[in-house]
Amino acid sequence: MSRQDFFAQWSALHLGASVTGIVKGWLSISYVIARALSALRITPNLLTLLGVLSAVAMLFYPYSAIALVLLVLSLIFDGVDGSVAIISGKESKLGAALDSIADRITEALWFFALYQWGIAPEICLALFALALTQEYARARMASLGFAEIGVVTIAERPVRASAIAIFMVLELLNFSFAPFALYIFTAMALFSVYQVMRAARRHLA
């Protein structure tokens, strides 16, 4: 499968989402990794499971570089399972449902890891609630017949993982302003929910 065919198929499976900017950059990386994994006959569901297990393993290495590595692995595994499914022709509704469930589990684990790193539980819960609200709103829009993704927000899932990774790097380097970076991201997550709700109002009113 060519890169352009991959982009087109991904867009079709994500309610016609535009493959531009940071989305295109991530998908280009995902395409290369997914081709290699597909050649090794690694299944999408195995990658989904590895993504969850990597997030679970994070909790056993709080405040360490190992946790940071496991976070990155969790995002990669979870980010390429759908790409492998597209390239290998193994897309399925069951796989999509399992992937969505795994996404919510891994995000809960990511935010619990933040709590282990000393972030106030109120901030951790707020970030998780905002992420859940954004993704539930999209799922609800789709169930009501809305056939487009609506909007690509400033705090999509890869950005959420990246924000946590940046915080961990700053903490490991002993920068005192590391928590402040997460407070800024909390504001971004709140605006992200606003973007989705505005799109819902515009298209479903």
C-alpha positions in Angstrom: 0.0 0.0 0.0 1.4 3.4 -1.0 1.7 6.3 1.5 -1.1 8.2 -0.3 -3.4 5.2 -0.3 -2.7 4.8 3.4 -3.6 8.5 4.1 -6.8 8.1 2.1 -7.9 5.0 3.9 -7.0 6.5 7.3 -9.1 9.6 6.5 -12.0 7.5 5.4 -11.9 5.5 8.6 -11.7 8.7 10.7 -14.8 10.5 9.4 -13.0 12.3 6.6 -10.4 13.9 8.8 -7.9 16.0 6.9 -4.4 14.6 6.7 -2.4 17.8 7.1 0.0 19.4 9.5 0.9 17.4 12.7 -1.6 14.7 11.7 0.2 14.1 8.5 3.6 14.2 10.3 2.5 11.5 12.8 0.9 9.4 10.1 4.0 9.5 8.0 6.0 8.0 10.9 3.2 5.6 11.8 3.2 4.4 8.1 6.9 3.5 8.2 6.6 1.7 11.5 3.4 -0.1 10.5 4.8 -1.4 7.3 7.7 -3.0 9.2 5.4 -4.5 11.8 3.0 -5.8 9.2 5.9 -7.5 7.4 6.7 -9.2 10.7 3.0 -10.4 10.9 2.4 -8.6 14.2 -1.3 -8.2 14.6 -3.1 -5.0 15.4 -4.8 -6.5 18.5 -1.4 -7.5 19.9 -0.1 -4.0 19.5 -3.2 -2.7 21.3 -2.5 -5.1 24.2 1.2 -4.0 24.3 0.1 -0.4 24.5 -2.0 -1.1 27.6 0.7 -3.3 29.2 3.3 -0.6 28.6 1.1 1.9 30.4 0.6 -0.5 33.3 4.3 -1.0 33.5 4.8 2.7 33.9 3.3 2.6 37.3 6.0 0.3 38.6 8.8 2.9 37.7 7.5 6.2 39.1 9.8 9.2 38.7 12.3 7.5 36.4 13.5 7.6 32.8 12.1 4.1 32.5 8.6 5.5 33.0 9.2 8.0 30.2 10.4 5.3 27.8 7.3 3.2 28.7 5.0 6.2 28.0 6.6 6.6 24.6 6.2 2.9 23.8 2.6 3.0 25.0 1.8 5.8 22.6 3.7 4.2 19.7 2.0 0.8 20.2 -1.4 2.4 20.5 -0.8 4.8 17.7 0.3 2.2 15.1 -2.2 -0.6 15.8 -4.8 1.1 13.5 -2.1 1.8 10.9 -1.1 -1.9 10.9 -4.8 -2.9 10.5 -5.1 -0.6 7.4 -1.9 -1.8 5.8 -2.6 -5.5 6.5 -6.2 -5.2 5.5 -7.4 -6.3 9.0 -9.7 -3.4 9.9 -12.7 -4.5 11.8 -15.5 -3.0 14.0 -14.4 -5.2 16.9 -10.8 -4.0 16.6 -11.9 -0.4 16.5 -14.0 -0.9 19.6 -11.2 -2.7 21.4 -8.8 0.1 20.4 -11.2 2.8 21.8 -11.5 0.9 25.1 -7.7 0.5 25.3 -7.3 4.2 24.6 -9.4 5.2 27.6 -7.6 2.6 29.9 -4.1 3.8 28.8 -5.0 7.5 29.3 -6.3 6.7 32.8 -3.0 5.0 33.5 -1.0 8.0 32.1 -2.8 10.4 34.3 -2.4 8.2 37.4 1.3 8.2 36.6 1.2 12.0 36.8 -0.2 11.6 40.3 2.7 9.4 41.2 5.0 12.1 39.9 3.5 14.6 42.4 0.9 16.4 40.3 -2.2 17.3 42.4 -5.0 14.7 42.1 -7.4 17.5 41.1 -5.3 18.3 38.0 -4.9 14.6 37.1 -8.7 14.1 37.3 -9.4 17.3 35.4 -7.2 16.2 32.5 -8.7 12.8 32.4 -12.2 14.2 32.5 -11.5 16.6 29.7 -10.0 13.8 27.6 -13.0 11.6 28.2 -15.4 14.5 27.4 -13.7 15.2 24.2 -13.7 11.6 23.0 -17.2 10.9 24.2 -18.6 13.9 22.4 -17.0 12.7 19.2 -18.4 9.2 19.7 -21.9 10.6 20.5 -21.8 12.8 17.4 -21.0 9.8 15.3 -23.9 7.8 16.8 -26.2 10.7 15.9 -25.2 10.4 12.2 -22.6 13.1 12.0 -20.2 11.7 9.3 -17.2 14.0 9.9 -14.7 14.3 12.6 -15.7 17.9 13.2 -12.4 19.5 14.2 -8.8 18.6 14.9 -8.2 20.2 18.3 -5.1 21.5 20.0 -5.1 18.7 22.5 -5.6 15.5 20.5 -4.4 12.2 22.1 -0.8 12.3 20.7 -0.6 15.9 22.1 -1.8 14.7 25.5 0.9 12.0 25.6 3.5 14.5 24.4 2.6 17.0 27.1 3.0 14.3 29.8 6.3 13.2 28.2 7.6 16.9 28.2 6.6 17.2 31.9 8.5 14.0 32.7 11.6 15.2 30.9 11.5 18.6 32.7 11.0 16.9 36.1 14.0 14.5 35.4 16.1 17.5 34.6 15.0 19.2 37.8 13.3 22.2 36.3 11.1 23.8 38.9 8.6 25.0 36.4 7.7 21.5 35.1 4.3 21.4 36.9 3.5 24.8 35.3 3.8 23.2 31.9 1.0 20.9 32.8 -1.2 23.7 34.0 -0.8 25.3 30.6 -1.8 22.0 29.0 -4.9 21.8 31.2 -6.0 25.1 29.8 -5.3 23.7 26.3 -7.4 20.6 27.1 -10.3 22.8 28.2 -10.2 24.8 25.0 -10.0 21.5 23.1 -13.3 20.4 24.6 -14.7 23.8 23.7 -13.6 23.3 20.1 -15.4 19.9 19.9 -18.6 21.2 21.5 -18.6 24.2 19.2 -18.3 21.9 16.2 -21.1 19.7 17.6 -23.4 22.7 18.0 -22.6 24.0 14.5 -23.3 20.7 12.8 -26.0 19.1 15.0 -28.2 22.1 15.9 
